[in-house]
Amino acid sequence: MRAGARIAAAAEVLDDILNRHRPASMALANWGRAHRFAGSGDRAAIGTLVFDALRRRHSIAARMGSDAPRALALGAASRALGLSAEEIAATADGSEHALTPLSDGEVKGLTAELPADVPAYVAGDFPEWLQPSLERAFGERAAEEAAAQAARAPIDLRANMLKATPDKVLKALSRYNAEATPYAANCVRVPAPEGAGKAPHLEAETAHGKGWFEVQDEGSQIAALLAGAGPRMQVLDLCAGAGGKTLALAAGMQNTGQIYAYDADKKQLRPIFERLKRAGVRNVQVMDGGEEDALKALGPRFDLVLVDAPCTGSGTWRRKPDAKWRLKPANLEERIKDQVAVLELGAEMTKPGGALVYVTCSMLPEENRDQVAAFIERHPDFALEPFAPVWEKQVGGAAPASADGHTDTLQLTPASHGTDGFFIALMRRHKQ
Ligand SMILES: C[S@@+](CC[C@H](N)C(=O)[O-])C[C@H]1O[C@@H](n2cnc3c(N)ncnc32)[C@H](O)[C@@H]1O
């Protein structure tokens, strides 16, 4: 397919996502099924175009003077396909499958600068209703912080120290320009593709099959390190899901002690069994998902309870840009209620003197600092512990500043730390 046809296809898919509220992956798959003539290169390019347009929906619309799917696809095309405005205009010749010729306004929009006085939600490409929340978290830096969430994300991996070393993983993936990252010693990063480049499928690599690495953002690795799981500890991973953090905790415990992996939803736990096996992890007991009574019967015995809470995922918008436009106030309200429930359960399972670590992949204060403040008010037997000394011991080096400026909780972000957005609060239950 020529570039003009790829842009036209991306506009069709964007229409499906934005106007018929279809998830991006489903809309792209539907388009592929209906257009079997398109090759894998075409599908990849259309996908890249669609995701880039979703990442920058508001700022593209402001430059193009329209938020119609065609305008969004055109506005994203120069970056996604590496084409100049002239090349884009030339490829829109109305021939079979291609775009119809561009209007004067569209041609102008392709090279227009974003006006300096646009509101933060346009400059930062996020839903308008979230502006007060992001301004509460980041003040005048709200647009800058959110704009970094509109960039493409690298793929981060955690070298599995039970089977390999970061060096071994770096060598195995050198053809993808794999590199070390600033913070977590076991993290290896494959940079985001430029232009029309395609992200590699690293889970298809032999090194992955051998259990040398897991795909895990550096922010998630830092959260697991700060949780401070050590040899011989009794640990509860209360929202274990597919086990990303369970595996990282197990590596930190050198396969000793015991991790109980629990999740309210049985289905979420399903991938964990294969992942544990591949990684060579032997100190995890996967509990029956949703069997809360069996969990509670274990009593407050845990040295560490990790609450990797269900959240809006606003910290992962680089990877799931369609999710940011689907997020509605009612979803946030629901997640807030879920978070209260998991925190209450976590508190019940933490032994006196034990740690309760609350983590979200969100940047919204309602899910983060507000939750922690309300929890401590309900539970005066828990107190926050500053993260900097724990960082020095667990991650190594001096702790970076939290993106929101606080010192008792840590907000990691793409703009400030190059990670996904993660919030981490370390709490400890009083001994008596
Ligand atoms: C952020 S995800 C967990 C991701 C996982 N820890 C990882 O690192 O791969 C949150 C999980 O919390 C689970 N969850 C929601 N409410 C819960 C509850 N009340 N108790 C336990 N798990 C819950 C969800 O099913 C979901 O799998």
The ligand as an SDF file (V2000), in Angstrom:
LIG
                    3D

 27 29  0  0  0  0  0  0  0  0999 V2000
   -2.3670   -3.5400   38.5960 C   0  0  0  0  0  0  0  0  0  0  0  0
   -3.0800   -5.0850   38.4370 S   0  0  0  0  0  0  0  0  0  0  0  0
   -1.8430   -6.1510   39.0550 C   0  0  0  0  0  0  0  0  0  0  0  0
   -0.6210   -6.2960   38.1990 C   0  0  0  0  0  0  0  0  0  0  0  0
    0.3810   -7.3180   38.7280 C   0  0  0  0  0  0  0  0  0  0  0  0
    0.6980   -7.1140   40.1130 N   0  0  0  0  0  0  0  0  0  0  0  0
    1.6700   -7.3130   37.9320 C   0  0  0  0  0  0  0  0  0  0  0  0
    2.6730   -6.7310   38.3640 O   0  0  0  0  0  0  0  0  0  0  0  0
    1.6760   -7.9240   36.8520 O   0  0  0  0  0  0  0  0  0  0  0  0
   -4.2750   -5.0820   39.7120 C   0  0  0  0  0  0  0  0  0  0  0  0
   -4.9230   -6.4240   40.0240 C   0  0  0  0  0  0  0  0  0  0  0  0
   -5.7280   -6.2520   41.1940 O   0  0  0  0  0  0  0  0  0  0  0  0
   -6.7570   -7.2130   41.1520 C   0  0  0  0  0  0  0  0  0  0  0  0
   -7.7870   -6.8450   42.1660 N   0  0  0  0  0  0  0  0  0  0  0  0
   -8.7930   -5.9530   42.0640 C   0  0  0  0  0  0  0  0  0  0  0  0
   -9.4880   -5.8990   43.2260 N   0  0  0  0  0  0  0  0  0  0  0  0
   -8.9100   -6.7670   44.0730 C   0  0  0  0  0  0  0  0  0  0  0  0
   -9.1780   -7.1860   45.4300 C   0  0  0  0  0  0  0  0  0  0  0  0
  -10.1870   -6.6620   46.1310 N   0  0  0  0  0  0  0  0  0  0  0  0
   -8.3630   -8.1070   45.9710 N   0  0  0  0  0  0  0  0  0  0  0  0
   -7.3300   -8.6400   45.2770 C   0  0  0  0  0  0  0  0  0  0  0  0
   -7.0580   -8.3120   43.9960 N   0  0  0  0  0  0  0  0  0  0  0  0
   -7.8220   -7.3800   43.3990 C   0  0  0  0  0  0  0  0  0  0  0  0
   -7.1950   -7.1790   39.7120 C   0  0  0  0  0  0  0  0  0  0  0  0
   -7.8510   -8.3750   39.3490 O   0  0  0  0  0  0  0  0  0  0  0  0
   -5.8470   -6.9890   38.9730 C   0  0  0  0  0  0  0  0  0  0  0  0
   -5.3470   -8.2180   38.5190 O   0  0  0  0  0  0  0  0  0  0  0  0
  1  2  1  0
  2  3  1  0
  2 10  1  0
  3  4  1  0
  4  5  1  0
  5  6  1  0
  5  7  1  0
  7  8  2  0
  7  9  1  0
 10 11  1  0
 11 12  1  0
 11 26  1  0
 12 13  1  0
 13 14  1  0
 13 24  1  0
 14 15  1  0
 14 23  1  0
 15 16  2  0
 16 17  1  0
 17 18  1  0
 17 23  2  0
 18 19  1  0
 18 20  2  0
 20 21  1  0
 21 22  2  0
 22 23  1  0
 24 25  1  0
 24 26  1  0
 26 27  1  0
M  CHG  2   2   1   9  -1
M  END
$$$$
